[in-house]
Amino acid sequence: MYEGPDPASAAEAATGHMKYDDPWYDALASGWDELDGTGAPASAVPPARREGAGAARVADVYLEVQRSAAFREVRSRYRRFVVPGLAIFLTWYVGYVVTAQTAPGLMARPVAGAVNVAMLAGLGQFVTTFLLTWAYARNARLRRDRAALDLRWDTQELTRGVGGGER
């Protein structure tokens, strides 16, 4: 049962020295606006990637993978699905909008009761979005995911060998 503020927390807040016992406290943010023990502000969070000769060698590994036939094949398979799919979907969408503006009589034509052509075409937009999403996920699973995962593992192995296990 809560009966008011914790006196220890109030004292810590008054002195400016707060202790965080919160399990959700972000460890990466610790050190912000805190002193390092010598009276100087704490240093910034170290960079996630070390720059230098190792970084250049790792970049060479990624360039080598990017130039590989396997990478080009994965990109080609991606483009062979996405470019036609995007063209078809944008044509269908723009056609719907243009028809709604230029042929309101056609769009207002009743189909069944209060349902007209515009309502069916609008619902068709949602249906085709879901179908395109399903087709994209299926295409990725069947044609690209395995090859892309193999490339990822190969890249990880090559960078581990170059960087000595550090990133």
Secondary structure, DSSP 8 states (H G I E B T S, - for coil): ---S--HHHHHHHHHT------TT--GGGTTTT-B-SSSSB------SS--SHHHHHHHHHHHHHHTSHHHHHHHHHHHHHHHHHHHHHHHHHHHHHHHHHH-HHHHT-EEETTEEHHHHHHHHHHHHHHHHHHHHHHHIIIIIHHHHHHHHHHHHHHHHHHHTT--
